[in-house]
């Protein structure tokens, strides 16, 4: 009889062991890369207020990680309820070199209004070369 009792509570024990490790994890993480042929700009837009909340020109050869967090995200209650419809309240971003060690260039946190947001991706004129390479864009005949 003790074996049946152990099997019944095994999933709950696993959940209780894993839940602390899941704190502050997000399901809304986005990655954008900027290349010579596609120099990328990202804009976080509030469609309700019809205004731009944040814009980042990603330098060529670098990448951007955006993490949109909702209130209570990563908590055990959120895991149980699975409240995916709530708008993000915080956006964390990190700009990093695509290659190499210790590659973080810049990062910050932006408080959001708690209303739905849209991510707009646009491309600057190409080619664009990485900063400090001495190359300039040239027009083709």
C-alpha positions in Angstrom: 0.0 0.0 0.0 2.8 2.6 0.6 3.9 2.2 -3.0 0.5 3.3 -4.3 0.5 6.3 -2.0 4.0 7.3 -3.2 3.0 7.1 -6.9 -0.1 9.2 -6.3 2.0 12.1 -4.8 5.0 11.8 -7.1 3.8 14.4 -9.7 3.0 16.9 -6.9 6.5 16.4 -5.4 8.2 16.9 -8.8 6.1 20.1 -9.3 7.1 21.4 -5.8 10.8 20.7 -6.5 10.8 22.3 -10.0 8.6 25.4 -9.2 11.3 27.4 -7.4 13.6 27.0 -10.4 10.9 28.5 -12.7 10.7 31.8 -10.8 11.0 34.8 -13.2 11.1 32.7 -16.3 9.2 34.2 -19.2 7.4 32.6 -22.1 7.6 35.8 -24.2 11.3 36.1 -25.2 12.2 37.4 -28.7 15.6 37.5 -30.5 16.5 39.8 -33.4 19.8 39.9 -35.3 21.3 42.7 -37.4 23.4 41.8 -40.4 25.2 43.7 -43.2 22.3 42.9 -45.5 19.6 43.4 -43.0 20.5 46.1 -40.5 17.6 45.9 -38.0 15.6 48.3 -36.0 13.0 47.2 -33.4 10.2 49.4 -32.1 7.9 48.6 -29.2 4.5 50.2 -30.0 1.5 50.9 -27.9 -1.5 50.6 -30.3 -4.0 51.9 -27.7 -2.1 55.2 -27.1 -0.9 55.1 -30.8 2.7 55.9 -29.7 6.2 54.3 -29.8 7.3 53.2 -26.3 10.9 52.3 -27.2 13.1 52.0 -30.3 16.5 50.3 -30.7 18.7 50.3 -33.8 20.6 47.1 -33.5 24.2 47.6 -34.7 25.4 45.3 -37.4 27.0 42.1 -36.0 24.9 42.4 -32.8 21.7 40.8 -31.5 18.9 41.9 -29.3 17.0 39.8 -26.8 13.6 41.1 -25.6 11.8 39.6 -22.6 8.2 40.7 -22.0 7.1 39.9 -18.4 3.6 39.8 -17.0 2.7 40.5 -13.4 3.3 37.2 -11.4 4.9 35.4 -14.3 7.0 32.5 -13.2 5.0 32.0 -10.0 3.4 28.7 -9.1 -0.1 30.2 -9.3 0.6 31.4 -12.9 1.8 28.0 -13.8 -1.5 26.5 -12.5 -3.8 29.1 -14.0 -1.8 29.6 -17.3 -2.9 33.2 -17.6 -1.5 33.9 -21.1 -4.0 36.7 -21.9 -2.5 39.3 -19.5 -0.5 42.1 -21.1 3.2 42.5 -20.2 4.1 45.1 -17.5 7.9 45.0 -17.9 10.3 44.6 -20.8 13.9 43.6 -20.2 16.3 43.8 -23.1 19.9 42.9 -23.7 22.1 43.9 -26.7 25.0 41.5 -27.3 27.7 40.7 -29.8 26.8 37.7 -31.8 30.2 36.1 -31.2 32.7 35.9 -28.4 32.7 35.6 -24.6 31.4 38.2 -22.2 29.4 39.6 -25.1 26.8 41.9 -23.4 27.0 45.4 -24.9 24.1 47.1 -23.2 20.9 46.2 -21.3 18.1 47.8 -19.4 14.5 47.4 -18.1 11.5 49.3 -19.3 8.2 49.6 -17.4 5.2 49.1 -19.7 1.7 50.6 -19.3 0.1 47.2 -18.8 -1.8 47.4 -22.1 -1.2 45.3 -25.2 2.0 46.2 -27.1 3.2 45.4 -30.6 6.7 44.7 -31.8 7.6 46.3 -35.1 10.6 45.2 -37.1 12.1 47.5 -39.8 15.3 47.4 -41.8 17.6 50.3 -42.5 19.2 50.7 -45.9 21.8 48.0 -46.8 24.6 47.4 -46.9 25.5 48.7 -43.5 28.8 47.7 -41.9 29.7 47.1 -38.3 31.0 50.1 -36.4 34.7 50.6 -36.4 35.4 48.5 -39.6 36.2 51.5 -41.7 33.9 50.3 -44.4 31.2 52.5 -45.8 28.1 51.6 -47.8 28.5 52.0 -51.5 25.8 52.4 -54.1 25.7 49.9 -56.9 25.6 51.2 -60.5 
